[in-house]
């Protein structure tokens, strides 16, 4: 088993309590991490909309960004970023569900989902008995 070289392991600039393994040959480590974070952010919430704009911002060629997408480590980092983003927004999602179940547009499924998330199984037990 090969040991990672010191220059290939950096503290992730986004979440300081985790390590990021950088593939060998990556020279622009910070930009690699920023690109993974950008890719892990939902498109409609990105300030920079295109890969070309991102490349210009960080002064890296689009081809380099495309090459980075070929590394498994890149997609592992993107996945971590998506999970982190989702965790950061769970309360907002629950708030949105609450707003829906509090409105006239609520369906039985919406209410059931809300109650399940709250740990209340009353509605689903009644539905399953029918």
C-alpha positions as CSV (number, residue, x, y, z in Angstrom):
1,X,0.0,0.0,0.0
2,X,1.4,3.4,-1.0
3,X,1.6,6.1,1.5
4,X,0.3,9.6,0.5
5,X,3.1,12.1,0.1
6,X,2.9,15.1,2.5
7,X,2.3,17.5,-0.4
8,X,-0.7,15.5,-1.6
9,X,-2.6,15.7,1.7
10,X,-3.9,19.1,2.8
11,X,-6.4,20.3,5.2
12,X,-9.6,20.9,3.3
13,X,-10.0,24.7,3.2
14,X,-13.8,24.3,3.4
15,X,-14.0,22.1,6.5
16,X,-10.9,22.2,8.6
17,X,-11.7,19.0,10.5
18,X,-11.4,16.7,7.5
19,X,-8.6,15.8,5.2
20,X,-8.7,15.9,1.4
21,X,-6.5,13.5,-0.5
22,X,-5.3,15.3,-3.7
23,X,-4.6,13.1,-6.7
24,X,-0.9,13.1,-7.7
25,X,-0.1,15.8,-10.3
26,X,-2.6,18.4,-9.1
27,X,-0.7,21.6,-8.9
28,X,-3.6,24.0,-8.0
29,X,-4.9,22.3,-4.9
30,X,-6.9,25.2,-3.6
31,X,-8.6,25.6,-7.0
32,X,-9.2,21.9,-7.1
33,X,-11.0,22.1,-3.8
34,X,-13.0,25.2,-4.8
35,X,-14.1,23.6,-8.0
36,X,-15.4,20.5,-6.1
37,X,-17.3,22.8,-3.7
38,X,-18.7,24.7,-6.7
39,X,-19.8,21.4,-8.4
40,X,-21.3,20.3,-5.1
41,X,-23.5,23.4,-4.9
42,X,-26.9,23.2,-6.6
43,X,-26.7,25.0,-9.9
44,X,-29.6,27.4,-9.3
45,X,-27.8,28.6,-6.1
46,X,-24.3,29.2,-7.7
47,X,-23.2,32.8,-8.1
48,X,-21.0,31.7,-11.0
49,X,-23.2,29.7,-13.4
50,X,-20.8,28.1,-15.9
51,X,-17.6,26.1,-15.8
52,X,-16.1,28.7,-18.2
53,X,-16.9,31.5,-15.7
54,X,-15.5,29.5,-12.9
55,X,-12.3,28.8,-14.9
56,X,-11.8,32.5,-15.5
57,X,-12.4,33.4,-11.9
58,X,-9.7,31.0,-10.6
59,X,-7.4,31.5,-13.6
60,X,-7.4,27.8,-14.6
61,X,-8.2,26.6,-18.1
62,X,-11.5,24.9,-18.8
63,X,-9.6,21.9,-20.0
64,X,-7.9,21.6,-16.6
65,X,-11.3,21.6,-14.9
66,X,-12.5,18.9,-17.3
67,X,-9.4,16.9,-16.5
68,X,-10.0,17.2,-12.8
69,X,-13.5,15.6,-13.3
70,X,-11.7,12.4,-14.4
71,X,-10.3,11.8,-10.9
72,X,-12.3,9.6,-8.5
73,X,-11.0,11.7,-5.6
74,X,-12.7,14.8,-7.2
75,X,-16.1,13.1,-7.2
76,X,-15.6,11.9,-3.6
77,X,-15.0,15.5,-2.6
78,X,-18.0,16.8,-4.6
79,X,-20.1,14.2,-2.9
80,X,-18.8,15.3,0.5
81,X,-19.6,18.9,-0.4
82,X,-23.2,18.0,-1.5
83,X,-23.8,16.2,1.8
84,X,-22.4,19.1,3.8
85,X,-24.6,21.6,1.8
86,X,-27.6,19.4,2.4
87,X,-26.9,19.1,6.2
88,X,-26.6,22.9,6.4
89,X,-30.1,23.3,4.8
90,X,-32.1,20.5,6.6
91,X,-33.8,23.1,8.8
92,X,-34.8,25.2,5.8
93,X,-36.3,22.1,4.1
94,X,-38.3,21.2,7.2
95,X,-39.4,24.8,7.4
96,X,-40.6,24.6,3.8
97,X,-42.5,21.4,4.5
98,X,-44.0,23.0,7.6
99,X,-45.2,26.0,5.5
100,X,-46.7,23.6,3.0
101,X,-48.6,21.5,5.6
102,X,-49.8,24.7,7.2
103,X,-51.4,25.8,4.0
104,X,-54.5,24.9,2.0
105,X,-52.2,23.2,-0.6
106,X,-51.2,20.5,1.8
107,X,-51.8,16.9,0.8
108,X,-52.2,13.9,3.1
109,X,-48.8,12.7,2.0
110,X,-47.2,16.1,3.0
111,X,-48.8,15.9,6.5
112,X,-47.7,12.2,6.8
113,X,-44.1,13.1,5.9
114,X,-44.1,16.0,8.4
115,X,-45.4,13.8,11.2
116,X,-43.0,11.0,10.4
117,X,-40.1,13.4,10.5
118,X,-41.3,14.6,13.9
119,X,-41.4,11.0,15.1
120,X,-45.2,10.8,15.1
121,X,-46.6,7.6,13.5
122,X,-50.3,8.2,14.2
123,X,-51.3,9.1,10.7
124,X,-49.4,6.4,9.0
125,X,-50.8,3.7,11.3
126,X,-54.3,4.8,10.6
127,X,-53.7,4.9,6.8
128,X,-52.2,1.4,6.9
129,X,-55.2,-0.1,8.8
130,X,-57.5,0.9,5.9
